[in-house]
Amino acid sequence: VMAQDVRVLVSKLSGEELELEIAAASSIRALKQQIETRWHIPWLAQRILRDSRELEDAYQIRPSDKHPRFFVTLVVVDEEAMARKAHELEAATHKAYVSLQDAETSSQKTAAIKDILKVTDYGCPRAIAAMIERCDDKDFFIRYAAVQALASVSMPGNETVVAALRQRLEDGDKIVKNAAQAALVKLGAESP
């Protein structure tokens, strides 16, 4: 285990256990993906509990000097219902991206950005790429919405996002500059 890694012990209610190594500051969503790979349980059907509290997908796993392992309990919910929900989410996601691609007016683009935020996963590369692309829109409302969206969907430490936000610090519109500064602070990146 590297110094930057955390040992995670996942226990099912049945008593079955799985020990994984995960990079420090990885999200619960990333842990769920590893569990899905090892145990073939769709990530949407997983609930991760620690000390009887469900951890949100965006929660970051941190190493601890007191405890060499991060202990969690896995609860599996109705897999069929979750599969249906995953299919519905996939359809809604596709529709949102098509809407953004086809949007012509500022209000259509802004609505599509909001729709993407409603259906996307935290840290989703596709959402991040779409928002970075919109950061160069000629309309400052769209650049502003895209910068705010990047702050919402990105994980701290994403250098591509930080670079895109730093470019917006040079934006000709003060509102976009201020939004970029706030986004950098939210993501834990210092402005230049």
N, C-alpha and C positions, 0 to 999 in steps of 0.2 A: 504494500500500500504506500503510495507516495504521500508526502506530507500534506499535499493539497487534497487528498482523497478522504472520504468518510466511509467507514464500514456501516452498512445499514442492515439490520436484522429484521426481516419481514416475517411476521407470524400470521398464519391463517387461523380462524376460529377453530378449525379442526386440529390444530396443533402442528401442522406441517410448517416448516421454516425454510427460509431462503436467505442466504447472506450475499450481499452485493457490495461492490465498491463503486462509489459514485463521486464525481468531482465535487469539492466543496462549493457551496453556493448554487448547486444544481437545484432545480425546482422539483416539487412533488410530481409535476407532470412528467418530467424526465425520468423520475423513479418509476412511475406508472408504465412508461414505455418499456423500461427494462423488465419489469414484472410481466408485461404482456409478452415480451420476447421469450422469457424463461418458462412461464406458466400458461401461456396462451389464453390469458384472460383479457378481453378487450379493456383498454384503459378507461373507457367510459363506464364500464361496469365495476370499477374499483373505487373503493372509499378507503382512504388511508387515515388511520386514527393514531394519535399519540396522546397518552394520558387521558383517554376517553373523549378527546376532542378531534373532530375531523379537520384535517389540514387541507387548505385550499391548494389548487394546482399551482398557483404562483408562489407559494411558500418556499423559501430557500433553506436548504439543508446546510447547517453549519457544523463544523467540527467543535468538539468540546474537550477541554483538558480533563474534566471530571469523569466523563464517560467516553471510553474509546469507541463505542458503537452507538448508533442512532437506532433506537428500538421503535418499531411501528407495528400496528396490527392492520391486516388487510381484511376488509369486509367486501364481499362480492354481492352486488345487487342483481336483480333479474336481468340475465344476459340477453334474452329475447327483446325485452322492452328497451334495453340500452342499444341493441343493434338497430331497432327501428328508429330510435332517437338519433343515432349516429347517421343513419341514412337521411333523415329529415334535415339534420344539421349540414350534411354534405350538400344537399340540394339547395338549401338556403345560402350556403357559402358560395356555391357556383353562381347562383342568381345575383348575389351582391357584387361579385367580381365582374360579371358580364355587364351589370348596370353601371359600374364605374368605368369600364372600358368604353361603353356606348354613350355615356353621358356627354352632353354637349353644353349645357348651361351650368352656371355656378351652382344653382340650387340642386340640380340633378347630381352633380359631382359631390356636393356636400352631403346630400341624402345617402348616396352610395357609400361614402366614407363612413358615415354613422352606421349604416347597415353592416358593413364589414366588421366594425368594432363590436357589434352585437353578436356576431356568429363566429368570430375568429378565436383561436387559442392564443394564450399569452406566449409571446416569443415566436409566433408563426412566421416563418421566412417569407411566405407568399404575401402576407399582409404587410410585412416590413418593406418588402421590395415595392409593393404598390404605393405605399405611403411615401417612400423615398422618391419614387418617380413623380408623385404629385407635388413634392417640395419645389419642383422647378416650373410649376404651372404659371402661366402669365397672370392669372388672377390671384391677388393677394389673399382673398377669402379661402381659396383652395389651399394655398401654401400654409396659411394659418391652421386650417383644419387638419392638414397632413402632419404638420409639426406636433399639434396636440395629440393626434392619433399615435404618432411614433412614441410619445411619452407614455401612452396607455398600453401599447401592445409589446413594447420592447423590454427585454431583460437588461438589468445593469451589466455593463461590461461589453456590450455589443459594439465593437469598434466601428462597424459599418454605419450603424445608427448615429453614433457619436460624431463621426466624420460628416455625415449629412446634416446633422443639427448645427455643427460648427460652421458649415457653409452658410446656413441660414442666419448666422450672426452678422453676416455681411449683406443681408437682404435690404432692399431699398425701402421697405416698409417697417416702421418702428414696432408695430403690433406683432409682426412675424418675428422680428429680432427678439422681442421680449418673451414671446412664446418659446423660441428656441433656447433662450437662457434658462427659462423655468424648466423646460424639458431636460436640459443637461443636468440641472441641479437634482431633479427627480430621479434621474438615472445614475446619480452619484458621480457624474463626470464634471470635472472642473472646466470652466470655459477658458479659452486661451488668454 
